[in-house]
């Protein structure tokens, strides 16, 4: 019997982002559970209450409802959540897939990485300059056209616009975060990093820098943009299936 899979979306997204990939994985016999993190997707948690700890607790609640270890699949900013869950529950997390994900050293945020890598000077800010902010800059939103061009540029145009239209506001308290972890707990969990070589959101150079900073991860490459779960779910499933099936 295969371990169940919990799929964790990235910023501004929701469980809907995994629909096409879930179909591919379930056809291969995997039990899938896509989450709406607190304040995201269809979850109504007030944005002011959102924290990385709350995200992790939410995923742990799903984990506790299952009777065996699980695999985590985390996209983009969902990588921070997967790291926090694995650190808290290494006995229940069998493996993690980071999909163009934020796999970072303990205590480092993605903003820290951007600063360290001089991302602005190198033109690697991604969606950052397109965001629309609340008056207190506590919450950001992604304009539809910017989402199409940066997140979904290689997807079917109709699918891209539909996905972009589903994005919801994201609090910085759930986005500008850093997970703390130890070698003995998170560090002992097997990891697969699926890098997206045509990514306009998290440039491939940044993805590879994260791989260097958190060594010991198996790496596979897709020639897609930031969201292959939308643009190439069949090819993504082919890559992650052997790892998720522990083959």
Beta strands, then each sheet from edge to edge (+ up, - down):
strand 1: 4-8
strand 2: 32-34
strand 3: 70-75
strand 4: 93-99
strand 5: 132-133
strand 6: 139-141
strand 7: 170-171
strand 8: 190-196
strand 9: 218-222
sheet 1: 2+ 1+ 3+ 4+ 8+ 9+
sheet 2: 5+ 6- 7+
end
